[in-house]
């Protein structure tokens, strides 16, 4: 059994901050935990516009707090994000995520990330090579 509190990982190597200051992610479960997925609590900061496309991962995201929107860059469709909203990037969707108020999100990645990945210029994390 694994038991971790968010407060235990804040400020440790499991807390990853975007170089551009757009977000911070506390990574509660990672590849080494052998669950088959990773689980993160990520805050997207107000006023920030993020481009992502997880070419090597599927992601599901649940909004705990805050307000923003996600834009599907293939269709131009924009969806509001508020507490209680879930979205799933089941087609490696190219998207923009904008925060109007700080958004706290629960994120699940499959396959799991190892913990120190950073987004490449194409908005993706690298493929797992292990």
C-alpha positions as CSV (number, residue, x, y, z in Angstrom):
1,X,0.0,0.0,0.0
2,X,1.2,3.5,-0.9
3,X,0.1,6.4,1.2
4,X,1.4,10.0,0.5
5,X,0.2,13.4,1.5
6,X,0.5,16.3,-0.8
7,X,2.3,18.3,1.9
8,X,5.0,15.6,2.0
9,X,6.1,16.2,-1.6
10,X,5.8,20.0,-1.8
11,X,9.3,21.4,-2.2
12,X,10.8,18.0,-3.0
13,X,12.0,16.5,-6.3
14,X,8.4,15.3,-6.9
15,X,7.3,19.0,-7.3
16,X,8.1,20.2,-10.8
17,X,7.7,23.8,-12.0
18,X,7.4,25.0,-15.5
19,X,10.5,27.0,-16.7
20,X,8.1,29.7,-18.0
21,X,6.3,29.9,-14.6
22,X,2.9,28.8,-16.0
23,X,2.3,25.8,-13.7
24,X,3.5,23.7,-10.9
25,X,2.9,20.0,-10.6
26,X,3.1,17.8,-7.5
27,X,3.6,14.2,-8.7
28,X,2.1,11.9,-6.1
29,X,2.4,8.7,-8.1
30,X,5.1,8.0,-10.7
31,X,6.4,5.2,-12.9
32,X,8.6,3.9,-10.1
33,X,5.4,3.3,-8.0
34,X,4.4,0.6,-10.5
35,X,0.8,1.5,-10.7
36,X,0.6,1.6,-14.5
37,X,-0.2,5.4,-14.4
38,X,1.0,8.5,-12.8
39,X,-1.1,10.9,-10.7
40,X,-0.4,14.6,-10.3
41,X,-1.9,17.6,-8.7
42,X,-1.2,20.5,-11.0
43,X,-1.9,24.2,-10.6
44,X,-2.2,26.2,-13.8
45,X,-1.6,29.9,-12.8
46,X,-4.1,32.6,-13.7
47,X,-3.5,34.5,-16.9
48,X,-1.3,31.7,-18.4
49,X,-1.8,30.2,-21.8
50,X,-0.3,26.7,-22.3
51,X,0.2,24.7,-25.5
52,X,0.3,20.9,-25.0
53,X,0.2,17.8,-27.1
54,X,0.9,14.5,-25.3
55,X,2.0,12.5,-28.3
56,X,3.3,9.6,-26.1
57,X,0.8,9.7,-23.3
58,X,-3.0,9.8,-22.7
59,X,-4.1,12.2,-20.0
60,X,-7.3,12.6,-18.0
61,X,-7.8,15.9,-16.0
62,X,-10.3,16.8,-13.3
63,X,-10.7,20.4,-12.2
64,X,-10.8,20.8,-8.4
65,X,-10.8,24.6,-8.3
66,X,-10.4,27.6,-10.5
67,X,-11.6,28.6,-13.9
68,X,-10.4,28.5,-17.4
69,X,-10.8,26.9,-20.8
70,X,-9.4,24.2,-23.1
71,X,-9.2,24.7,-26.9
72,X,-9.1,21.7,-29.2
73,X,-6.6,23.0,-31.8
74,X,-7.8,20.5,-34.4
75,X,-11.4,21.8,-34.4
76,X,-11.1,25.3,-32.8
77,X,-13.8,24.2,-30.2
78,X,-13.4,25.8,-26.8
79,X,-14.7,24.2,-23.6
80,X,-15.1,26.0,-20.3
81,X,-13.2,24.4,-17.4
82,X,-14.5,24.9,-13.8
83,X,-14.7,22.7,-10.7
84,X,-16.3,19.4,-11.4
85,X,-15.2,19.3,-15.1
86,X,-13.2,16.4,-16.5
87,X,-11.5,16.2,-19.9
88,X,-9.7,13.3,-21.4
89,X,-7.0,13.7,-24.1
90,X,-7.8,10.3,-25.7
91,X,-6.5,11.1,-29.2
92,X,-3.2,12.8,-28.2
93,X,-5.1,16.0,-28.8
94,X,-3.2,19.2,-29.6
95,X,-4.7,21.8,-27.2
96,X,-4.3,25.1,-25.4
97,X,-5.2,25.4,-21.8
98,X,-5.9,28.9,-20.4
99,X,-6.4,29.8,-16.8
100,X,-8.6,32.8,-15.9
101,X,-8.2,32.0,-12.1
102,X,-5.6,29.6,-10.7
103,X,-6.8,26.1,-11.6
104,X,-6.0,23.2,-9.4
105,X,-6.2,20.0,-11.5
106,X,-6.0,16.2,-10.7
107,X,-4.1,14.6,-13.6
108,X,-3.6,11.0,-14.6
109,X,-1.0,10.0,-17.2
110,X,-0.8,6.7,-19.0
111,X,1.8,5.4,-19.5
112,X,3.1,6.9,-16.2
113,X,5.8,9.6,-16.3
114,X,9.0,9.2,-14.3
115,X,8.7,12.6,-12.7
116,X,11.3,15.0,-14.2
117,X,10.0,15.3,-17.7
118,X,9.7,18.7,-19.2
119,X,7.6,19.7,-22.2
120,X,9.4,19.8,-25.5
121,X,8.8,22.5,-28.1
122,X,6.0,20.4,-29.5
123,X,4.1,20.4,-26.2
124,X,4.8,16.7,-25.4
125,X,6.7,14.7,-22.9
126,X,9.3,12.3,-24.4
127,X,8.4,8.7,-24.9
128,X,9.5,6.3,-22.1
129,X,12.6,4.5,-23.2
130,X,12.8,2.0,-20.4
